Amino acid sequence: AGFVIAAPPTFRSKASFDNFSVRAVVDYKVIRDVLLYVSYSQGFKSGGFNAFGLSPAFEPETIDAYEVGIKTELFDRVLRFNLDGFTYGYDNLQVRVPVPTGGVNIQNAASAKVKGIELEAALVPARGLRFGLTGAYLDAKFSDGTLTQVPLAARFRLGATVPLETVSIDGNRLSRAPEWQVAATADYETQLGSDLKLALGANWRYQSN
């Protein structure tokens, strides 16, 4: 008694996204075991709708990627050494943000710049023995834009509505983009008999926040 049963809110919208992306690679063999290359490529991630909100679609995400590198296999393939540098430019980067009732929404950040270097080396000094080393440095930051967030000082109460605040993200690091990653491996394998093989391995890995 006294309550009015109202129809739930409804939302109807549609969106379509299309894209034409290109990729171009030029490589040059200096000698048989040394290859230089440079590449440019475009990428596209479609837009869509958030399941939690009655709001228009978020926009597609696009990227322009440049890469230059060298690939080598030296001393009759005893040593492999690969090195590359890259830079990415994101527009309308899709970012997952929290909503007050729980869960996440996807919003478009304005842009982001990513620069990095990757190294891969492998040494086979003897039959069955192999050492490996990989490393990466990544500078990944938002270069423009704002996002909404749940206020840090908010105290959640059952049934309470927590208003979101808009904050600038210029200069903030991207999530899931550690600045440093290094990994080293050592493997040894030998045949002890016609039906028996011995294999030993060790791995070490470091990743920054």
Disulfide bonds with the S-S distance in Angstrom:
none
